[in-house]
Amino acid sequence: MDFLFEGLREAVRLIASGDPQVIDAAGRTLSISLSAVFLAMLLGLPVAACLARRRFVGHRLLLILFRSLLGVPTVFLGLLCFGLFARRGPLGPLDLLYTPSAIVFGETLLALPIVVALAHGALASLDPRIPETARTLGAGPFRRLLTYLSEARTGLILAVLTAFARCSTELGIAMMVGGNLKDRTRTLSTATALETGKGEFAVGLAMGGLLLLLAAGMTLLVALLGKEDQKNT
Amino acid sequence: MTIVSTHNLAVSRNGTPILVVDDLEIDSGERVGIGGGNGSGKTTLLRVMAGLEKTRPGRIRWNCTPEQVTVVHQHPWLFRGSVLSNVEFGLAARRVSRTARRRQSIEWLERLGGSYLVGRDVNGLSAGERRRVALARALAIEPRLLLLDEPLAEIDEPGIESIGSVLARLGDTAIVIASPTDLPEGFVERTIQLVAPRELRNP
């Protein structure tokens, strides 16, 4: 028990004192996850809007595909990205393996189905009177789109937060295509695994603690937004 | 001047006719009621006139731009946010300056007896208050063709009076009102009686 408490005390000290190793990994985790979520939103929002507003051949199949990819194991995505970025892989010439860009690519794949599935849910449940009302008040296509997105904003923010929580806490992709290289690709999750493996339990706990704070913060925000949404309906 | 005219309108949904109307002309400044029983197509006719529903066969012609036509639904949708941001919506779409649209929106709310709604959020408004905000929003853009679907349902007596007198003073705006029964007698100049298509087939 002492071992745990001592580890915990040391972890708190490392976080409070702004240990460079911990801050470096936290900063990289944030920048990689935010980039991945941004790209997933950029790609996923138009897909979600299209799935919510239009019916076409393969519509249902596409929706099922994105929903079934929600639980894809990160280690599988890591393996897939490794195959793509390995020297003999199709994207090998780009020389991206063991770089933050490779992790961003993998995490974008991880975040994309989350963004599409959740944003589709938010947009599909919007009242059909919204675009009609905007149109009959003289709003052009761009203002109508903004109104449409604004009315679904709680659901869209939920999608972003859920995708961010998943990306920032995942281990498989960061380990397989990032390689856990110090000062280059080390993230909070890979550092937690490494430090614990080395016997540096307190450092591992500090990294893990930050991850936990991040995940708890996201969950809290998601819960608060869910409450806000219920109040608005 | 005729603001909207229709010829041989018919609308079907899933193969079932839901609206059949012969030739129809509505002039600027005219106040026309649409009567008829359930399923006669009153709301559908308003939707066709608002450009929200296609007519096949048949033809509809407007003598104004689409931006000059607006509709207040039977259950109007208010966008999230404040009452004022809702009333300002159409003015913002027309790039009216922030100060001018704020002033005009407050004026319209006052005219409709809703000055107490300024500063309120749309959450928590009663059905009658929501309708009043939607009316102010539609009137703020000064349409040439105003389409109202049961505009006074759920509005109290003083509200009906103030809305009735505002609508009566709109001048050139043509108003088409579905089920105008709550409005003061003589408010509508003529009423178009619709017959449900199913009754046309089985008289």
Interface residues (C-beta under 8 A of the other chain):
Chain A: D127 R129 I130 E132 T133 A134 R135 T136 L137 G138 A139 G140 R143 T147 S150 E151 R153 K231 N232
Chain B: A50 G51 L52 P66 E67 V69 T70 V71 H73 H75 P76 W77 F79 R80 F89 G90 A92 A93 R94 N123 R137 A138 I141
